[in-house]
Amino acid sequence: MATVPSTSAVIYSGPKDWDKFKDEFKTRAKGYDLWDHIDPDQNVPWPVKPTAPVIASYPKRRVRQTTRATSASSEGTLQVEEIDHTGHPTNTLEMTTEGRQAYNQDFATYTYLDREYKTFRKNSNELMKWVLDSVSPSIKQTCLSPDDDLRGWYAKLQQSGKVYDSRLLMNTKREYEERLKQAPKAAKRFDEWIAKWQEIMAQGQRHGVPETTMPVIWTNQLCTAVAPIMPSWSNSFMLLKRDDIEKGTINYLEVGASLLDHWTMTNPQQSARNVKAAFPNFHGAPADPSDQDDPDQEETKDINDQPRGRTSGRGPKRGSREGSQAGRNSSSNKRKRQESDVQGIRCKACLNPAHTLHQCYYAFANKAPAEFKPNRGVSALVQDRIASD
């Protein structure tokens, strides 16, 4: 039996929650080996508690003494086994040999069935407890009768939830379109958007939303959404995956992983910031990842960290026009320095931050050493960027 968590965040309070609740219900029922008995499309009978074999129902042995000669000088006594039709055995010793063998076989079968039934009841009770804890009091009163089993509970919950099923496709389609519009225009928190895009893709394919089931459509929409922030990935992806897209063999999980990998490679500062968020700042309070290496935060710090009152010397007062202008100029200079540093070391052909354009083996193949093995994807990207430059 699969291990099933004992708690869940899924709460069924009305028809609108049925879609997520039924998936959680089905997953747990399969983990407990109960779904075949609950599934409305199947007619598997509910297990019945087995009955132990009754000793008195087996034949009783009656022994008859007989004497016969075993040799010329001696006699022997033999016991001939017969069935006593006038009584019933009270233990296995009083049974006939055949009756005892039949009883032992029946008892072994009963022991196995009883163990299976106890496991079934234990799993059933745990699933029923989860259902009771996961629904609202009103649903509990209207759908979960104490006289019904899990099959009856699921059937009644399904009846109330089907009212909302007809609107699931349109609601999911609308949510999918909104998710594409929410694509970030900067690298910050782009990984979070990718995860949400994968979630709505899974939901859309489950409900049959055409935009999520046809690779020709969703790949084009994805590339259009991320083009402002990752134009190179969009161009190279459509070129390299053209055959898979036309054949319909491409998977959205694979595409999401590729997009996230490209984002991590081309935005090392953003990905490193997410890692820093998991570690405390041992010099004081825990570090806020949104405050690290952010020019906008540096601008705020330059303005707000000045002491209250008049500053030392003849500098401008806090809050004055000169002081605010000086703070903005300082932060602007810092931002320009950071941008120039990044642009100065990142290759404009393959976007690798480890070398400049003049050091790129993809752009200048004659500079590449003999052991250099070019990557097909990067080569296609460089050729595309050179052609469009």
N, C-alpha and C positions, 0 to 999 in steps of 0.2 A: 504493500500500500504506500502511495506517495505521501510525503509529509505535507500537510496543509496548515498554513498559519492560522492561529486562533483568533486573530483580530483583523479588521478591515475597515477602511475609511468609507466604503460604499454604504450609503444610507438610502433606502427606498421610501420616499415620502409621497410619491405620486406618479402618475403615468409618465411624466417627463424623465424620470429616473430609471425607467424599465430597461432601456437599452444597455446601460452599464451594469445594472444589477443582474440581469439575466446572464451576462457573460461571467460575472463573478460567481453566480450560483452554479452555472454549468462547470466551471473550472474546479470548484470545490467538490461538487458531486462526483466528477471523474476522479479526483484525487482520493476520494473515499470509496471508489468502486460502486457507486450508487446510481450513476446516471442512466444506465440501461433500464432500471426500474422506475425512473422518474420521467424519462423522455416521452413526451406525448406521441411521438411517431412510432414508438415501439410498444409491444404488449407483453413485456416480460413480467411474469407474476411476482408479487411480493413474497419474499421467503416466509415460510411457516415454521414455527418452533417445532423441532423434532420431538418425538415421543420415545422414551426408553422402552426396550423390549421387556415384556412381562414374563417372569420365570414360569408362572403357572400355566402359560399358554403352550409350553413345550411338553412333549410326551414324557411320562414318568416310567421309570424302569421297574420291572418286577423280576426278581431272581428266582429261578426254579432249580433245585438241587437234583442232580442226576448222578448215578453211580455206574461205572462200567469197568470191566477188567482191563488193566493195562499190560498184564503179562500172565503167565501161567500161574504165578504164585502170589500176585498182589492185585489190589483193586484201587481205582482212583475216583475222585469226586470232581465233576465239572459243573460250572455255573452257566446256564443257558439264559440269555437276556431276552425278556419279553416285555411288551408294552402293557402297563397297568391302566386299563381303561376306567377303573373305578376311582382313581385319585389323581392329584396334581402334584408336581414337585414343588418343594419349598426352597430348594437350592440346586446348584448345578450338579451336585453329587447324586441326586436322586433322578437325574435325567438319563435317558438312553444315550448311547454313544453318538448316534446321529443327531439327537436333540441337542446335546451339549455342543457339538460342532456348529449347528445352526445358530444356537444362541450366541456363541462367541463371535461368529461372523456378524450377526445382527447388532451386537453390542459395539463392535469396532466401528461399524458404519454409523451408529448413533453417536458415538463419541466424536467422530469427525464432523458430522453435520451440526452437532451442538456447539462445537468450537467455532465453526464457520458462522453459525447464527448469532452467537454472542459477539463476534467481531462485527457482524453486520449491524446489530442493534447498537453497539457502541458508536460506530461511525454515524449511524442514523441520528442518534441522540445529539452528537456533536454538531452535525449539520443543522438540525432543528434549532439548537441553541443559537447558532450563528444567525439563522434567519430571524429568529425572534429579537435578537439584539440589533439587527440591521434595518428593521422597518419601523415606521412611525406608529404610534399608538392607534391611530385611526385605521391604518392598513391592517394592523394586527387584529382589530375587532371585526373588520369586514371580510377579510380574506383567509385568516389563519384559524380555522375551527379546530378545537382540541380533538374532535372526532375524526379528522382527516389525517392521512399520512403525508409524506413529503410530495408524493405524486399529486395528491389533491391540492396541496398548497400551491405548487408550481402552476397547476392548471388555472387556479383562480387568480393568481398574480398575473399570469399571462393574459387573461381576459381583460383585466383592467389596464394593462400596459399596451395592448394592441391598438388602443385608441390613438396613441401617440406615434405608432410606427409609420403611419401614412405620411407624417410630416418630417420624418427623420432624413429622408434623402434631400429635400429642399433645404432643411436647416444645416445639414452637413455641407452641402454645396455652398451655401452662403458663408459658413464659417471658413471653408477652404479659400474662398476668394478674399475674405478679410485677412487671412493669414498671409497671403501673397502681398497684399497692400502694405502689411506691417513689416516687410523686409527692411532691415536697417540700412541707412545710407552711409554708415561708417562701420569700422571693424569692431567697435565696442559692442559686446554682448551678442555678437553674431552667432556664436556657438549655441546660445540659448534659443535663438530663432530657428536654427537647424533642427534642434530637438522637437520644438513645437510643430515644425513643418512635417516631420516624420510622423508625429502623433496624428495629425489631421489627415495625412495620406493613408495611414492604416484604417482610420475610421471611415474615410471616404470609400476605400476599396471594399470594406465590409458591407457598406450600405449600397454599393453599386453606383457611386457618383461617376458619370462618364469621364469627367476631367481628371480623375485619379486612376482610372482603370486603363486608359489609353496612353502608352508612353509617348506617342507622337505629340500629344497635347500637353501632358504635365511636364515633360522635359523642356519644351519650348517656353512654357509659362515660368518654370523655375529659372531658366537662364535669363529671361527678361527681367525677373524680379531681382536677381543678384548682379546683373550686369553693371549697375552704377558703382558697386563696390569691388567686384571681381570680374572685370571685362576679359582678362586673359583666360581665366578658367572657363568662362562661358563659351568663348570662341573655340578653345582647344577641345572642350568636352563635346560640342556638337560635331566637330570634325572627326574625332577619334571614335566616338560611339554612334556614328551615323547608322552603321549596319545593325547594331543591337537595337537601336531605337526603331528602325523600320521593321525589324523582325518581331519586335515586342518582347524581347528576352531580357531587357534591362530591368533591374530591381531598384526601387526607390531607396532601400536601405543602403545598397552599394553606392548609389549616387550621393546620399547624405554623408556617408563615410569619406568619400573622395573629396567632397566639398569642405568638410571639416578638416581634413588633412591638409588641403591647400591653404585654408585659412590659418592653420597653426604654423605652417612653414613660412608664409609671407607676412605674418603678424606675430613675431616671437614675443614682443612686449606685451600684447594683449593676452596671449596664452600664459605667459609667465605671471602676469598679474592675477590670473585665476588660481594659480598654484600658491601664490603668496597668501591668498585669503585664508588658507587652511592652517597657517602658522602664526603664533602670537608674536608680538613685538616685545622682547624681553626687557627693553629699556623703559617700558611704561605700559599704557593701555594697548589692547590688541589693535594691530594695524588694520586700517580700512582699505581694502584693495582699490576702492574707487578714488582714494586720495593719493595713490602712489603713481609717480611718473606721469601725472596729468597736468599739462600746462595750465588748464583752466583753474585747477586747484592751487597751482603756484601763484597765479594772479591774485586769488583771494587771500592767500597767505601773505603776500607782499603788502596788501592794503590793510588787512585786519590785525596783523600781529604787531602793529605799532603800539607803544604804550599810550595810555590815556593822558590827556592834557597836552601841554606844550612839549615838543621834542627838544632834545639837547641841542645847543648851538642855535644857529639862525635858520634852520630848515623850516619848511612850510608846516603850518599846523595840520593836525590830523583832520581829515575830512575836507580840507581846502581844495580848491581847484588845482593848484600846483601839485599838491600831494597825490591827488587821484590821478592826474595826468602822468606824474612820475611813475606811479605804480603800474599804470597801463603800459607805459613805454617799456618798463623793465620786463614785464611778462611778455610783451610782444617780441622783444629782442630774444628772450629765452626760447620762445616758440620758434622763431626764425632759425635760431642756431640748431635746435633739435631737428627741424625739417631739413635743413641743409646737410646735417650730418647723415641722416637716413638716406637722402637722395644721393649723397656723395659716395656711399659704399654699396648701395644696392645696384645690381646689374640691370640695365634697362632692357636687356634682351630676354634673359631667363628668370629675372626677378629674384635671383639669389642674393641675399644680403651679405654673403661672405666675400664677394669680389666685385670689381667694377666692370664696365662694359668692355674695356680694352683687355681685360684678363679672361674674358669668357671664351671657352673652347667651342661652344656652340656657334657663336657669332664669327669667330676666327678659327676655323678648323685647322689651319696651318700651324697654329700655336699649340695644338693638343699633343700630348706625349703619346707614345705608341701604346701604352697600357690603358689609355682612356677609353671607356666604353659608354657611348652616348645613350641616353634614354629616349625611346621613341616619342613619348608624350612631350617631353621637354623640347625635343627637336622640332616637333610640329608646332609647338607654341612659339618658338623662336622664329621659325620661318614665317608664321602668320603675322607676328609682330613686325618683322622686317618688311614684309610685303605691304602692311597697312601703315607703316611709318612714312 
